[in-house]
Amino acid sequence: MKKVVGVVVAIAAVLGIAGFAGWHAVGASGQPIVAKTLRPVKVPTSTKTYSMTVAGLKRSYEVIAPVKAPPKSVPVIVVLSGIGSTVHDEIGRDDLVPYATFGGAELVYPVAFDESWNAIGCCGQAAAKNVNDLAFLKALVAKVDPGRARKVYVVGYSNGARMAYRVACDDPALFDGYAMVKGGPTAGCAIRRPVTLVQLASMNDPEVPYKPGDKGNKKMPELPMTTVVSKLHAAEKCPATRTVTKSGTMTLTTWPTCGDGTRLGFAVWKGGVHSFPRPPASVPAASQVIMAFFAKAAIAPLPLSRDGPAASSGRALNRKG
């Protein structure tokens, strides 16, 4: 049992979340384990903006990271915003900044073209002008993690989720894991090889139908989320065996042994409409679920300081697309 607890704490430390109160795991006996509660330590962080020219366009991206170079065990998280949203908007709603604040992640926010991503068939000016966003993201990953020394994950919301699917379909090896928040693949996008992926959805989303028969956005019709996950289950070569975890208003179904050692997850909130899942409307926050899934760890609270939750800057926005 002591050995198992040690493993749990080690995994938590990788994400900079070893001090989370209420960290739970399951030991060999099947009984829950509660890791020792410690105070996480804030680290100095910096926010820098970089630019580069890709496919004839000047593109930029913002990096929020610990000032001291983090160890290779700390992942890089690339975040793709929803349509009509700036980087500032996205930072204000995704609850990911606390993970950088406590040394558990390096965050990269690429700036979308005219606040849109070209997911092929969607959306906005990026699609209308056929912007090569895939080339941008490939160049971006090469810049933020030259040599691929660390894990690089992508989180996409709505239009950003559709863009993340486009990458998973066309260049699946670009990211080590994918988190799609309330957005599915566009027409013609089919997973060609297994990838580690978690799909996040709400049962009452008016934009993206949860199950067949539910209404969605008529201007941007999408497959129901249950259908998307069913197709992923087959494409990812996942077994019937699954793990179901309930936390707050969210139920997470995980298939941990899919093809090529990948994993598939499906996180569903009862409410939350088309917003990025975050308290109080959605408990737990999407960021908690995503970071736990990437780390193959139990869902833990957001990093806490002596003054309470680490606050992210910006304002919360919920936008279509």
C-alpha positions as CSV (number, residue, x, y, z in Angstrom):
1,M,0.0,0.0,0.0
2,K,2.8,2.4,0.8
3,K,4.3,1.8,-2.6
4,V,0.9,2.7,-4.3
5,V,0.6,5.9,-2.4
6,G,4.1,6.8,-3.4
7,V,3.2,6.3,-7.1
8,V,0.1,8.5,-6.7
9,V,2.1,11.3,-5.1
10,A,4.8,11.0,-7.8
11,I,2.2,11.3,-10.6
12,A,0.7,14.3,-8.9
13,A,4.0,16.0,-8.6
14,V,4.6,15.7,-12.3
15,L,1.6,18.0,-12.8
16,G,2.6,20.3,-10.0
17,I,-0.5,19.2,-8.1
18,A,0.9,17.1,-5.3
19,G,-0.7,19.4,-2.7
20,F,-4.3,19.0,-3.8
21,A,-6.6,18.3,-1.0
22,G,-8.9,15.4,-1.6
23,W,-6.6,13.6,-4.1
24,H,-8.1,10.2,-4.5
25,A,-6.9,7.0,-6.1
26,V,-7.7,3.3,-5.8
27,G,-5.2,0.8,-4.3
28,A,-4.8,-2.8,-5.1
29,S,-7.5,-3.7,-2.5
30,G,-10.0,-1.5,-4.4
31,Q,-10.2,0.9,-1.5
32,P,-9.7,4.6,-2.1
33,I,-6.4,6.1,-1.2
34,V,-6.1,9.8,-0.1
35,A,-2.7,11.2,-0.7
36,K,-1.0,13.3,2.0
37,T,-2.2,16.9,1.8
38,L,0.5,19.4,1.1
39,R,0.6,23.1,0.1
40,P,1.5,23.5,-3.5
41,V,4.1,26.1,-4.1
42,K,3.7,29.0,-6.6
43,V,6.5,29.6,-9.0
44,P,7.3,32.8,-10.9
45,T,5.8,32.8,-14.3
46,S,6.1,35.0,-17.4
47,T,3.8,35.8,-20.3
48,K,5.5,36.4,-23.7
49,T,4.2,36.9,-27.2
50,Y,6.1,35.5,-30.2
51,S,5.5,35.7,-33.9
52,M,6.5,33.8,-37.1
53,T,5.6,33.7,-40.7
54,V,3.9,30.5,-41.9
55,A,2.4,29.9,-45.4
56,G,2.8,33.6,-46.2
57,L,1.0,34.9,-43.1
58,K,2.4,36.4,-40.0
59,R,1.1,34.4,-37.0
60,S,1.6,34.9,-33.3
61,Y,1.2,33.0,-30.1
62,E,1.3,33.7,-26.4
63,V,3.2,31.5,-23.9
64,I,2.5,31.4,-20.1
65,A,5.2,29.4,-18.4
66,P,7.4,29.2,-15.3
67,V,10.3,31.6,-15.5
68,K,12.7,28.8,-14.6
69,A,12.8,26.2,-17.3
70,P,10.5,23.4,-16.2
71,P,11.7,19.7,-16.1
72,K,10.9,17.6,-19.2
73,S,8.1,15.9,-17.2
74,V,6.1,19.1,-17.3
75,P,3.8,19.1,-20.4
76,V,3.2,21.8,-23.0
77,I,-0.5,22.5,-23.4
78,V,-1.6,24.2,-26.7
79,V,-5.0,25.8,-26.4
80,L,-7.2,26.5,-29.4
81,S,-9.8,29.2,-28.8
82,G,-13.5,29.2,-29.8
83,I,-14.7,31.3,-32.7
84,G,-14.9,35.1,-32.0
85,S,-12.6,34.8,-29.1
86,T,-9.2,36.4,-28.4
87,V,-6.4,34.8,-26.4
88,H,-7.4,37.0,-23.5
89,D,-11.0,35.7,-23.7
90,E,-9.8,32.1,-23.8
91,I,-7.4,32.5,-20.8
92,G,-10.3,33.9,-18.8
93,R,-12.5,30.9,-19.2
94,D,-10.5,27.7,-19.4
95,D,-9.1,27.6,-15.8
96,L,-5.7,26.3,-17.1
97,V,-3.5,29.2,-15.9
98,P,-3.3,27.8,-12.3
99,Y,-1.4,24.8,-13.6
100,A,1.3,27.1,-15.0
101,T,1.2,29.2,-11.8
102,F,2.1,26.1,-9.8
103,G,4.7,24.8,-12.2
104,G,2.6,22.0,-13.6
105,A,2.3,23.1,-17.3
106,E,3.5,25.4,-19.9
107,L,0.6,27.0,-21.7
108,V,0.7,28.1,-25.4
109,Y,-2.2,30.1,-26.9
110,P,-1.9,30.5,-30.7
111,V,-3.7,33.5,-32.1
112,A,-6.5,32.4,-34.5
113,F,-6.9,34.1,-37.9
114,D,-9.6,36.7,-37.5
115,E,-10.7,34.8,-34.3
116,S,-11.4,31.6,-36.2
117,W,-9.7,28.3,-37.2
118,N,-9.9,26.6,-40.6
119,A,-11.2,23.1,-39.7
120,I,-12.1,22.6,-43.4
121,G,-15.8,23.3,-43.8
122,C,-15.7,25.5,-40.7
123,C,-15.3,28.3,-39.6
124,G,-15.3,32.0,-40.1
125,Q,-12.7,33.9,-42.2
126,A,-10.1,31.2,-41.6
127,A,-12.1,28.7,-43.6
128,A,-13.4,31.3,-46.1
129,K,-9.8,32.3,-47.0
130,N,-8.5,28.7,-46.7
131,V,-5.9,29.6,-44.1
132,N,-3.3,26.8,-43.6
133,D,-3.8,26.5,-39.9
134,L,-2.3,22.9,-39.9
135,A,1.0,24.3,-41.1
136,F,0.8,27.0,-38.4
137,L,0.3,24.4,-35.6
138,K,3.1,22.2,-37.0
139,A,5.5,25.1,-37.0
140,L,4.3,26.1,-33.5
141,V,5.0,22.7,-32.0
142,A,8.5,22.8,-33.5
143,K,9.1,26.1,-31.9
144,V,7.8,25.5,-28.4
145,D,9.3,22.0,-28.1
146,P,12.2,21.6,-30.4
147,G,13.3,18.0,-30.6
148,R,10.0,16.8,-29.0
149,A,11.7,16.4,-25.6
150,R,8.4,16.9,-23.7
151,K,4.8,15.8,-24.0
152,V,2.7,18.3,-26.1
153,Y,-1.1,18.2,-25.7
154,V,-3.8,20.2,-27.4
155,V,-7.1,21.5,-25.9
156,G,-9.7,22.9,-28.3
157,Y,-13.0,24.5,-27.5
158,S,-15.8,24.5,-30.1
159,N,-14.3,25.8,-33.3
160,G,-10.9,25.1,-31.7
161,A,-12.1,21.5,-31.0
162,R,-13.0,21.1,-34.7
163,M,-9.5,22.3,-35.6
164,A,-8.0,19.8,-33.1
165,Y,-9.9,17.1,-34.8
166,R,-8.6,18.2,-38.2
167,V,-5.0,17.7,-36.8
168,A,-6.0,14.3,-35.3
169,C,-7.2,13.3,-38.8
170,D,-4.5,14.8,-41.0
171,D,-1.4,14.7,-38.7
172,P,-2.2,12.6,-35.7
173,A,1.3,12.3,-34.4
174,L,1.6,16.1,-34.0
175,F,0.2,16.0,-30.4
176,D,0.6,13.4,-27.7
177,G,-3.0,13.8,-26.6
178,Y,-6.2,15.6,-27.6
179,A,-8.9,17.2,-25.6
180,M,-12.0,18.3,-27.6
181,V,-14.4,20.6,-25.7
182,K,-17.9,20.8,-27.2
183,G,-16.9,20.4,-30.8
184,G,-16.7,17.4,-33.1
185,P,-15.0,16.5,-36.4
186,T,-16.1,18.2,-39.6
187,A,-17.2,16.4,-42.8
188,G,-14.4,14.3,-44.3
189,C,-12.4,14.2,-41.1
190,A,-11.7,10.5,-40.1
191,I,-9.2,9.3,-37.5
192,R,-6.7,7.2,-39.5
193,R,-4.6,6.0,-36.5
194,P,-5.3,5.7,-32.8
195,V,-4.6,8.8,-30.7
196,T,-5.1,9.5,-27.0
197,L,-8.3,11.7,-26.9
198,V,-10.9,12.9,-24.5
199,Q,-14.2,14.3,-25.8
200,L,-16.1,16.7,-23.5
201,A,-19.8,17.4,-23.9
202,S,-23.0,18.7,-22.1
203,M,-26.3,16.9,-22.3
204,N,-28.1,20.2,-22.9
205,D,-25.8,21.8,-25.4
206,P,-27.9,23.7,-28.0
207,E,-25.1,24.0,-30.5
208,V,-23.7,20.4,-30.5
209,P,-26.3,17.6,-30.0
210,Y,-25.5,15.2,-27.3
211,K,-27.4,12.2,-28.7
212,P,-29.3,11.4,-31.9
213,G,-32.6,13.4,-32.0
214,D,-31.2,16.3,-30.0
215,K,-31.3,19.7,-31.7
216,G,-28.1,21.5,-32.7
217,N,-26.9,24.4,-34.7
218,K,-28.7,24.2,-38.0
219,K,-26.1,26.4,-39.7
220,M,-23.3,24.1,-38.6
221,P,-24.7,20.6,-38.2
222,E,-22.6,18.1,-36.3
223,L,-22.8,14.5,-35.4
224,P,-24.2,13.9,-31.9
225,M,-21.5,13.4,-29.4
226,T,-22.5,9.9,-28.5
227,T,-22.2,9.0,-32.2
228,V,-18.8,10.7,-32.4
229,V,-17.5,8.7,-29.5
230,S,-19.0,5.4,-30.8
231,K,-17.0,6.0,-34.1
232,L,-13.9,6.9,-32.2
233,H,-14.3,3.7,-30.1
234,A,-14.1,1.6,-33.3
235,A,-11.4,3.7,-35.0
236,E,-9.2,3.7,-31.9
237,K,-9.6,-0.1,-31.6
238,C,-10.8,0.2,-28.0
239,P,-12.0,-2.8,-26.0
240,A,-15.5,-3.2,-24.4
241,T,-13.9,-2.9,-21.0
242,R,-14.3,0.6,-19.6
243,T,-14.0,2.6,-16.4
244,V,-16.8,5.0,-15.3
245,T,-16.0,7.8,-12.8
246,K,-18.6,10.2,-11.5
247,S,-17.6,13.6,-10.0
248,G,-20.0,16.4,-9.3
249,T,-22.3,16.8,-12.3
250,M,-19.9,15.0,-14.6
251,T,-19.5,11.4,-15.7
252,L,-16.3,10.3,-17.3
253,T,-16.1,7.0,-19.2
254,T,-12.6,5.9,-20.1
255,W,-11.3,3.1,-22.3
256,P,-7.7,2.8,-21.0
257,T,-6.3,0.2,-23.4
258,C,-7.0,1.2,-27.0
259,G,-4.9,0.6,-30.1
260,D,-1.2,1.4,-30.0
261,G,-1.3,2.0,-26.3
262,T,-3.7,5.0,-26.6
263,R,-6.7,5.9,-24.4
264,L,-10.2,7.3,-25.1
265,G,-12.3,9.3,-22.7
266,F,-15.8,10.8,-22.8
267,A,-16.7,13.4,-20.2
268,V,-20.3,14.4,-20.0
269,W,-21.9,17.2,-17.8
270,K,-25.6,17.2,-17.1
271,G,-25.8,20.9,-17.7
272,G,-23.6,23.8,-18.9
273,V,-25.0,24.3,-22.4
274,H,-22.3,25.4,-24.9
275,S,-20.0,27.0,-22.3
276,F,-16.5,25.9,-21.4
277,P,-17.2,23.7,-18.4
278,R,-16.3,25.6,-15.2
279,P,-17.8,26.1,-11.8
280,P,-20.4,27.0,-10.7
281,A,-22.4,25.9,-13.7
282,S,-20.2,22.8,-14.3
283,V,-18.5,20.8,-11.6
284,P,-15.7,19.8,-11.9
285,A,-14.0,22.2,-14.2
286,A,-13.0,20.9,-17.7
287,S,-9.4,21.8,-16.9
288,Q,-9.4,19.4,-13.9
289,V,-10.8,16.6,-16.1
290,I,-8.4,17.3,-19.0
291,M,-5.3,17.5,-16.9
292,A,-6.2,14.3,-15.0
293,F,-6.8,12.5,-18.2
294,F,-3.5,13.5,-19.8
295,A,-1.7,12.5,-16.6
296,K,-3.5,9.2,-16.2
297,A,-4.4,10.4,-12.7
298,A,-7.5,10.9,-10.5
299,I,-9.4,14.1,-10.9
300,A,-8.0,16.6,-8.3
301,P,-9.1,20.1,-7.3
302,L,-7.6,23.1,-9.0
303,P,-4.3,24.2,-7.5
304,L,-4.8,26.2,-4.3
305,S,-2.7,28.9,-2.6
306,R,-3.0,30.2,0.9
307,D,-5.4,32.8,-0.5
308,G,-7.6,30.3,-2.2
309,P,-7.9,29.2,-5.8
310,A,-5.2,30.5,-8.2
311,A,-7.0,33.1,-10.3
312,S,-6.7,33.3,-14.0
313,S,-6.8,36.7,-15.8
314,G,-9.4,37.8,-18.3
315,R,-13.2,37.4,-18.4
316,A,-15.3,34.4,-18.9
317,L,-17.0,34.1,-22.3
318,N,-19.3,31.6,-23.8
319,R,-19.5,31.8,-27.6
320,K,-20.9,29.8,-30.4
321,G,-18.7,27.9,-32.8
